[in-house]
Amino acid sequence: KNNYFLKALKQIKKVSFKGYGVEVKPVTPKDLIYLRKSRNSLEVRSQMDDTSYITPAKQRLWYENMTKDDSIAYWVVWQRGYRVGSFNIRVKSNNNKKNKIDVGMYVWSQNYNHGLIGISIALVQLDLVFYYLNLSSVETSPKKHNKRAIAFSKKLGYIKINEDSEFVHIRMDKNIYEQKKQLFNRYFKNCNFLEIINN
């Protein structure tokens, strides 16, 4: 089963999609400067596992490793011709040799940092997880002090599993997602689903 997820993730990581008012495209070298600028901003950096400053060389290495690594997929989110955010889906192995799917996302610019863009990104990400990777649940772990991300996740339907000194561990189940998604459909008339687009 774990191999199935890896194969499915490998298949979709080079694919572009549109839906929920945005387009998502696999990250390319042209995107790196935008990713780095956002990633190095204090607000974003403080929420990351690795809070260090990212240099161009370090980022290039990350990009080269990521493109060869079938356990992670990374997309840039576009709206009206502008890059507005990014998200990833990755398969994480733990000590029990059991893989779990982990997700991360962020809205890049204050200009776009209104609730609806965040919801668009999250719905694209969760559609990929539940309908393209056919998972029944997904987990993520925002930092404890990231109250905004925790509140946003709760609104989407994530439930708390547990917490430690640094992180709150939360999970989304497919059946809950399908119920919650109905609440957001009114914002996305005619585009409340994902479709594949050509790059």
C-alpha positions in Angstrom: 0.0 0.0 0.0 2.8 2.4 0.9 4.4 1.7 -2.5 1.1 2.5 -4.1 1.1 6.0 -2.6 4.7 6.6 -3.7 3.8 5.6 -7.3 0.7 7.7 -7.3 2.6 10.7 -5.9 5.3 10.3 -8.5 2.6 10.3 -11.2 1.0 13.6 -10.1 4.1 15.5 -9.0 4.7 16.7 -12.6 1.1 17.5 -13.3 -0.6 21.0 -13.3 -4.2 21.4 -12.1 -6.8 24.1 -11.9 -9.8 24.5 -9.6 -11.2 26.6 -6.8 -10.1 29.8 -8.5 -6.4 28.9 -8.8 -3.9 27.0 -10.9 -1.2 24.9 -9.4 2.0 24.0 -11.2 5.0 21.9 -10.2 7.8 24.1 -8.9 10.4 25.1 -11.6 13.8 26.8 -11.3 12.1 30.1 -12.3 10.0 29.9 -9.1 12.9 29.5 -6.8 13.6 33.1 -6.1 9.9 33.7 -5.2 9.9 30.6 -3.0 13.0 31.7 -1.2 11.9 35.3 -0.7 8.7 34.1 1.0 10.4 31.2 2.9 13.0 33.6 4.3 10.4 36.1 5.5 10.3 36.2 9.3 6.6 35.2 9.4 7.0 32.1 7.3 10.4 31.1 8.6 9.2 31.1 12.2 6.6 28.5 11.4 9.0 26.0 9.7 10.7 22.9 11.2 13.9 24.4 9.9 14.0 28.1 10.8 17.4 28.8 9.3 17.9 31.4 6.5 17.9 29.7 3.0 20.7 30.7 0.7 20.4 30.4 -3.2 22.9 27.5 -3.1 21.1 25.7 -0.3 17.8 26.1 -2.1 19.2 24.9 -5.4 20.4 21.7 -3.7 16.9 21.3 -2.1 15.3 21.7 -5.6 17.6 19.1 -7.2 17.0 16.6 -4.4 13.3 17.2 -4.4 12.9 16.7 -8.1 14.6 13.2 -7.8 12.7 12.3 -4.6 9.5 10.4 -5.3 8.3 10.9 -1.7 7.7 14.6 -2.1 5.7 16.8 -4.5 5.8 20.6 -4.5 3.5 23.0 -6.4 3.4 26.7 -6.8 -0.1 28.3 -6.7 -1.0 30.9 -9.3 -4.0 33.3 -9.5 -4.6 35.7 -12.4 -1.0 35.3 -13.6 0.7 35.8 -10.2 2.4 33.4 -7.9 0.4 33.5 -4.6 1.5 30.5 -2.6 2.8 27.0 -2.6 2.0 23.6 -1.0 3.5 20.2 -0.7 2.5 16.6 -0.2 5.1 14.1 1.2 5.3 10.6 2.4 7.1 10.5 5.7 8.5 7.3 7.1 8.5 6.8 10.9 10.3 4.4 13.2 7.7 1.7 12.7 8.5 1.5 9.0 4.9 2.9 8.5 4.6 5.7 6.0 2.3 8.6 6.7 1.2 11.4 4.3 2.1 14.9 5.5 1.0 18.2 4.0 2.2 21.8 4.2 1.0 25.0 2.6 1.4 28.7 2.8 0.1 31.9 1.2 3.1 34.0 0.1 2.2 37.6 0.1 0.3 39.8 2.5 -1.5 41.1 -0.6 -3.0 37.7 -1.1 -3.2 36.6 2.5 -7.0 36.7 2.7 -9.0 33.6 3.8 -10.2 32.6 0.4 -6.8 32.0 -1.1 -5.8 29.8 1.8 -9.1 27.9 1.4 -8.4 27.5 -2.4 -4.9 26.1 -1.7 -6.2 23.8 1.0 -9.0 22.4 -1.1 -6.7 21.7 -4.1 -4.3 20.0 -1.8 -6.9 17.9 -0.1 -8.6 17.0 -3.4 -5.2 15.6 -4.5 -4.8 13.7 -1.3 -8.3 12.1 -1.2 -9.2 11.8 -4.9 -5.9 11.4 -6.7 -3.9 9.6 -4.1 -7.0 7.8 -2.7 -6.1 8.3 0.9 -8.6 8.0 3.7 -6.8 10.5 6.0 -3.9 12.9 6.1 -1.9 14.4 9.0 0.1 17.6 9.5 1.7 19.3 12.5 1.6 23.1 12.8 3.8 24.7 15.5 2.0 25.3 18.8 2.4 29.0 18.6 1.0 29.2 15.1 -2.5 29.9 16.3 -3.7 31.1 12.9 -2.8 27.9 11.1 -4.4 25.8 13.9 -7.7 27.8 13.7 -7.7 27.6 9.9 -7.1 23.8 10.0 -10.0 23.4 12.5 -12.3 25.4 10.2 -11.4 23.0 7.3 -12.2 19.9 9.5 -8.8 18.8 10.9 -9.1 17.2 14.4 -6.4 17.2 17.0 -4.7 13.8 17.6 -2.2 15.0 20.3 0.5 17.6 21.0 4.0 17.8 22.3 6.1 20.7 23.5 6.5 22.2 20.0 3.8 20.9 17.7 0.1 20.2 17.5 -0.5 17.0 15.6 -3.8 17.1 13.6 -5.6 14.8 11.1 -8.2 15.2 8.4 -10.4 12.2 7.5 -11.9 12.0 4.0 -15.5 11.7 5.2 -15.2 14.9 7.3 -13.5 16.7 4.4 -16.4 15.8 2.2 -18.9 17.3 4.6 -16.9 20.5 5.3 -16.2 21.0 1.6 -19.9 21.6 1.0 -19.7 24.7 3.2 -17.1 26.3 0.8 -18.7 25.4 -2.5 -20.7 28.6 -2.7 -17.4 30.5 -3.0 -16.3 28.5 -6.0 -19.3 28.3 -8.4 -18.3 26.4 -11.6 -14.8 25.7 -10.3 -15.4 23.6 -7.2 -13.4 20.6 -8.5 -9.9 19.9 -9.9 -9.0 19.4 -13.5 -5.7 18.6 -15.2 -4.2 21.4 -17.3 -1.3 21.3 -19.8 1.8 23.1 -18.7 
